[in-house]
Amino acid sequence: MGILAGGKAKRFGGDKLHHPVGDKPLIDIVYDKVSSLGYPVYIITSEDRAESFMKRGYHTLIDSYLIGPIGGVITALQRDSALLVAGDMPFLDKGFLKKLIHISGRGRYTVIPTHSVCLLEPLHAVYSKCILGELISYVDSGGRGLQWFFKHRKHLYVPYYVKNGKQMRSFYNINTKEDLHALSCEEIYSR
């Protein structure tokens, strides 16, 4: 399991993952939800940010690609198949995550939630290690977008169509301080 935490949070104006939401930093909320599934969890981040996560007691994987989320996905897959989520998603639904793991055959298949034929959620998905070679080739040829990669390689993943409102809420991510202040701490902690 991995939490992608390599972004610079420019729109937020500072380190959003260590910013408190109620009595916990955002990263702790996400980590607690993912780790409650019972698998080892790694924070996938850049070398310069790794120490801040290690001080909190988290295991880290260093993303040496530094090309956005796709570099974090490659970093995780070099270790093994993985459920990967973004570190700024406080409404993760443990039941939904378990469902994705089950559908993936515990990582045998890549499973990406989608709202429609056009909108994938690749930062909230299970990735099979078997796509690693194609991802690396894509990046080596200059590709960077996960959405584009999967839209043009449908045979590499199983779409999971989401209609349930609670599951849709799982995809909410914090981009700005306004996003954060609009949240209900009670709602975040209750999931």
Order of alpha helices (4+ residues) and beta strands (2+ residues): beta-beta-beta-alpha-beta-alpha-beta-alpha-beta-alpha-beta-beta-alpha-alpha-beta-alpha-alpha-alpha
